[in-house]
Amino acid sequence: MVERVSWLSPVDYEVLEFFESHDIVTSPKVLAANIDYDRQYVSKRCQTLLSSGLLEQPEDGLYRLSDLGRDFLAGDVEAEVIEEAGE
């Protein structure tokens, strides 16, 4: 079970879980279509997740789950670490 982090929104968990289930590099547009959220909102949240280290951006406009993101979803990183990363 993933610990809750105060600054993560419900869509953030969906984004992270999507990338965990689909080991791909993709754009916010494609991601938004797959998780049924607005593309602009997903794009904004991807930037936030990138800034915190939970996502990586191998190419401009494309994202994938980072090692920190995988470890967080696996329960191997304490929520406090992610709380601090989002500040």
C-alpha positions in Angstrom: 0.0 0.0 0.0 1.3 3.4 -1.0 1.5 5.9 1.8 -0.4 9.2 1.3 1.5 12.3 0.7 -0.2 15.7 1.4 0.7 17.5 -1.8 0.0 14.6 -4.1 -3.5 14.9 -5.7 -5.6 11.9 -6.7 -4.6 12.3 -10.4 -0.9 12.1 -9.3 -1.5 8.6 -8.0 -3.3 7.6 -11.2 -0.4 9.0 -13.3 2.2 7.1 -11.2 0.1 3.9 -11.3 -0.4 4.2 -15.0 3.4 4.4 -15.6 3.9 1.5 -13.2 1.5 -0.7 -15.2 2.8 0.5 -18.6 6.5 0.7 -18.8 6.5 3.4 -21.6 7.5 6.9 -22.3 4.5 9.0 -23.2 3.1 12.5 -23.5 0.5 14.2 -21.2 -2.0 14.1 -24.0 -1.8 10.3 -24.4 -1.7 9.9 -20.6 -4.7 12.1 -20.1 -6.7 10.1 -22.6 -5.9 6.9 -20.8 -6.7 8.1 -17.3 -9.7 10.3 -18.3 -8.4 13.7 -17.1 -7.9 17.0 -18.8 -4.7 17.1 -20.8 -3.6 20.5 -19.4 -4.2 19.4 -15.9 -2.2 16.2 -16.4 0.6 18.2 -18.0 0.8 20.4 -15.0 0.8 17.5 -12.6 3.5 15.7 -14.7 5.7 18.8 -14.2 5.1 18.7 -10.5 5.9 14.9 -10.4 9.0 15.6 -12.5 10.2 18.4 -10.1 9.8 16.0 -7.1 11.8 13.2 -8.8 8.9 10.8 -9.2 8.9 11.1 -13.0 11.7 11.5 -15.5 11.6 13.4 -18.8 13.9 11.6 -21.3 12.7 13.9 -24.1 11.0 17.2 -24.2 7.3 16.7 -23.5 7.6 12.9 -22.8 7.6 11.3 -19.3 8.2 8.0 -17.6 8.4 6.7 -14.1 11.7 7.3 -12.3 13.4 4.9 -10.0 12.3 7.0 -7.1 8.7 6.7 -8.4 9.0 2.9 -8.7 10.4 2.7 -5.2 7.7 4.9 -3.8 4.9 2.8 -5.3 6.6 -0.4 -4.0 6.6 1.1 -0.5 10.4 1.2 -0.4 10.5 5.0 0.2 8.9 6.7 3.2 6.2 9.3 2.6 8.4 11.9 4.4 11.0 11.7 1.7 8.3 12.5 -1.0 6.8 15.2 1.2 10.2 17.0 1.3 10.8 16.5 -2.4 7.5 18.3 -3.1 8.4 21.4 -1.1 
